[in-house]
Amino acid sequence: MAESSADIVIVGGGIAGMTTAYYLAKSGVPSLVVERDAIGSHASGFAYGGLSPLSGFGIPGPQAEIAMDGMRLHRELSKSLLEETGIDVDFRMRSSLALAFTEADVRKLRAALPWQQQQPGYAVRWLDGAEARRVEPRIADEALGATLIEGGGAVEPYRLVLALTRAAERLGVRVRHGRAIGLRRDGGRVTGVVLERKVLSCATAVLALGPWSAEASDWIGVPIDVRPLKGQILRLQAPGPPVVCSVGWGHNYATTKTDGLLWAGTTEEEAGFDEESTLAARDEIGAALLRMLPAMADAQIAQQTACLRPVAADGLLVLGCVPGLDQVYVATGGARKGILYGPAMGQAIADLVLGRDTRVALDAFAPGRFAGAR
Ligand SMILES: Cc1cc2nc3c(=O)[nH]c(=O)nc-3n(C[C@H](O)[C@H](O)[C@H](O)COP(=O)(O)OP(=O)(O)OC[C@H]3O[C@@H](n4cnc5c(N)ncnc54)[C@H](O)[C@@H]3O)c2cc1C
């Protein structure tokens, strides 16, 4: 088998892999990224790109700190990547309205308010139905109220991954096509990443395989309990002016993106590794959109996309060192917020590789935590 070498090999060219490569390179440490398909060709290139650190699984809770750090880094990246590459990642501050249609929705949203209102840098308030319709007049009359959050944002995920890649390459990072099928080890030390027809010898490996991360369990001798959760999005030519905030209801949302299209999502489907879009999802997303914004009945579908979120068995990130192995790291489990978390995940792994303290606590995300669960 042919050999080539790099000090650090990163497997996976999604947001988790490319942010790691970028932050390592910014510290003067170039790496080699191995991607089986194309950079950003899965969820990291097709996500909605909403950045909402005040809600979601584990928030408040173990993911709140990394969500805030992700938001901070997105603000920084939107400026630094433009300077470094000329690519505008279309970061913008964007308010969000989380709608309530039932009394149970109202109770759930209002219960989250006290914590949300304590977070510095955000303005959060409850609006009744009429007030919500003053923010976006097309919101359905049936909406009883909404939480308005100011201080969140949005980004174009594909442009972001592209810009990270270009900036990293300028700092010496190499990206190559290939499928990793294992690690070569000498006791507890990694000595290479095994591709189908080549071994990339290295002293450090970062495994950022997204929803395919469980494949690496056998390579490292530690179970990585991550599964794919499919999600689909409709991009629509919509009537009337842009929807200027992100309008959400449960796991549904809609907003006008910088391409001028109304993006509406999403589904949560246990469909294995199937990435095909379906008519059933089109109907489900369409129905939710009309519940939120009935005026969109005449919107025309321009594109429908489907991709897979990496979701750990306990819903939390999988981020840190692999127990029992030197210099092997896992970065995955971003689930519905992997774009938000991505920069903070990459920064944390870069810090670990370089022997520095991480800015955020990673204890809850330990890759070894699934070992006892089987
Ligand atoms: C419909 C939808 C909407 C979303 N919206 C949002 C949102 O609004 N905000 C937000 O924050 N998040 C959102 N997400 C979540 C986010 O997209 C994901 O959590 C994130 O992109 C995961 O990034 P990743 O790098 O871990 O995985 P991926 O993007 O899947 O990247 C992993 C890469 O590894 C490669 N790979 C796998 N195995 C190998 C191998 N053996 N060898 C080489 N390469 C390999 C793959 O080809 C892939 O390119 C959304 C997700 C979906 C599905």
The ligand as a MOL file (V3000), in Angstrom:
LIG
                    3D

  0  0  0     0  0            999 V3000
M  V30 BEGIN CTAB
M  V30 COUNTS 53 58 0 0 0
M  V30 BEGIN ATOM
M  V30 1 C -32.4500 19.8570 7.0760 0
M  V30 2 C -31.3660 20.3080 8.0150 0
M  V30 3 C -31.3430 21.6120 8.4650 0
M  V30 4 C -30.3650 22.0350 9.3580 0
M  V30 5 N -30.3920 23.3310 9.7960 0
M  V30 6 C -29.4810 23.7510 10.7030 0
M  V30 7 C -29.5230 25.0920 11.1750 0
M  V30 8 O -30.3890 25.8990 10.7840 0
M  V30 9 N -28.5910 25.4810 12.0920 0
M  V30 10 C -27.6350 24.6270 12.5530 0
M  V30 11 O -26.8300 25.0420 13.3950 0
M  V30 12 N -27.5730 23.3510 12.1130 0
M  V30 13 C -28.4680 22.8850 11.2040 0
M  V30 14 N -28.4510 21.5960 10.7660 0
M  V30 15 C -27.4700 20.6630 11.3570 0
M  V30 16 C -26.1230 20.7000 10.6760 0
M  V30 17 O -26.2830 20.7630 9.2880 0
M  V30 18 C -25.2980 19.4520 11.0480 0
M  V30 19 O -25.3260 19.2110 12.4310 0
M  V30 20 C -23.8340 19.6640 10.6370 0
M  V30 21 O -23.7540 20.0870 9.3010 0
M  V30 22 C -23.0120 18.3810 10.8210 0
M  V30 23 O -21.6990 18.6500 10.3900 0
M  V30 24 P -20.5820 17.5420 10.3680 0
M  V30 25 O -19.3430 18.1420 9.8440 0
M  V30 26 O -20.5480 16.8680 11.6950 0
M  V30 27 O -21.1600 16.4210 9.3490 0
M  V30 28 P -21.2780 16.4210 7.7490 0
M  V30 29 O -21.6580 17.7330 7.2060 0
M  V30 30 O -22.1410 15.2460 7.4050 0
M  V30 31 O -19.7860 16.1210 7.2800 0
M  V30 32 C -19.1810 14.8700 7.4840 0
M  V30 33 C -18.3030 14.5990 6.2700 0
M  V30 34 O -17.5420 13.4130 6.5060 0
M  V30 35 C -17.4070 12.7210 5.2810 0
M  V30 36 N -17.0940 11.3290 5.5840 0
M  V30 37 C -17.8630 10.4350 6.2440 0
M  V30 38 N -17.2400 9.2520 6.3340 0
M  V30 39 C -16.0320 9.4040 5.7210 0
M  V30 40 C -14.9360 8.5330 5.5080 0
M  V30 41 N -14.9550 7.2530 5.9200 0
M  V30 42 N -13.8390 8.9970 4.8530 0
M  V30 43 C -13.8210 10.2960 4.4070 0
M  V30 44 N -14.8320 11.1600 4.5720 0
M  V30 45 C -15.9310 10.7180 5.2410 0
M  V30 46 C -18.7640 12.9090 4.6250 0
M  V30 47 O -18.7050 12.6860 3.2270 0
M  V30 48 C -19.1110 14.3430 5.0110 0
M  V30 49 O -18.7170 15.2710 4.0130 0
M  V30 50 C -29.3820 21.1400 9.8320 0
M  V30 51 C -29.3750 19.8370 9.3590 0
M  V30 52 C -30.3590 19.3990 8.4700 0
M  V30 53 C -30.3380 17.9860 7.9720 0
M  V30 END ATOM
M  V30 BEGIN BOND
M  V30 1 1 1 2
M  V30 2 1 2 3
M  V30 3 2 2 52
M  V30 4 2 3 4
M  V30 5 1 4 5
M  V30 6 1 4 50
M  V30 7 2 5 6
M  V30 8 1 6 7
M  V30 9 1 6 13
M  V30 10 2 7 8
M  V30 11 1 7 9
M  V30 12 1 9 10
M  V30 13 2 10 11
M  V30 14 1 10 12
M  V30 15 2 12 13
M  V30 16 1 13 14
M  V30 17 1 14 15
M  V30 18 1 14 50
M  V30 19 1 15 16
M  V30 20 1 16 17
M  V30 21 1 16 18
M  V30 22 1 18 19
M  V30 23 1 18 20
M  V30 24 1 20 21
M  V30 25 1 20 22
M  V30 26 1 22 23
M  V30 27 1 23 24
M  V30 28 2 24 25
M  V30 29 1 24 26
M  V30 30 1 24 27
M  V30 31 1 27 28
M  V30 32 2 28 29
M  V30 33 1 28 30
M  V30 34 1 28 31
M  V30 35 1 31 32
M  V30 36 1 32 33
M  V30 37 1 33 34
M  V30 38 1 33 48
M  V30 39 1 34 35
M  V30 40 1 35 36
M  V30 41 1 35 46
M  V30 42 1 36 37
M  V30 43 1 36 45
M  V30 44 2 37 38
M  V30 45 1 38 39
M  V30 46 1 39 40
M  V30 47 2 39 45
M  V30 48 1 40 41
M  V30 49 2 40 42
M  V30 50 1 42 43
M  V30 51 2 43 44
M  V30 52 1 44 45
M  V30 53 1 46 47
M  V30 54 1 46 48
M  V30 55 1 48 49
M  V30 56 2 50 51
M  V30 57 1 51 52
M  V30 58 1 52 53
M  V30 END BOND
M  V30 END CTAB
M  END
